[in-house]
Amino acid sequence: MALSQVYQNREEVQSMLVNAIARDRKKMYKEGKQEGLKEGNRGGLKEKLRIARSLRARDMAIPDIAENSGLSEEAVQEIIQKL
């Protein structure tokens, strides 16, 4: 094998490795972002539920609880039934 072929193969291998690392990095970033969004949504829902329970404890009407918590009236009714 000629030295020029070895050098060319080495460059190809390096290029393949760089591409594989870039691909893996993008995949990990995307997965991390999706997990972060899920976590944020769970936290937001917990806060909405906390607000709804607090407002219900103050005898606020269901439509008002829904408006102030960002939950639907149906969701508020389900929460109240579970209390």
Phi, psi and omega in degrees: 000132182284152180302324180295325178291318178299314181296319179295317178297321179297317179296321178296316179297316178298317179298318179297318179295316179299316179296319179295318179296317179297318179297314179296320179297316178298317181296315180295321178298314181297315179296319179295319179295316179298317179295320178297320178294318178299315180299317178297320178294320178296318179296320178295319179294318178301319180293319178298319179294320178298316179297315181299317179296319180296316180292324178293324178297338177265014178061034177283147181291150183304313179300323179290322177297315180299315181296318184280336182264340184086006177266160175284160178299325179297318179295320179297318179298320178298319179298315182297320180296330181277347181287000000 
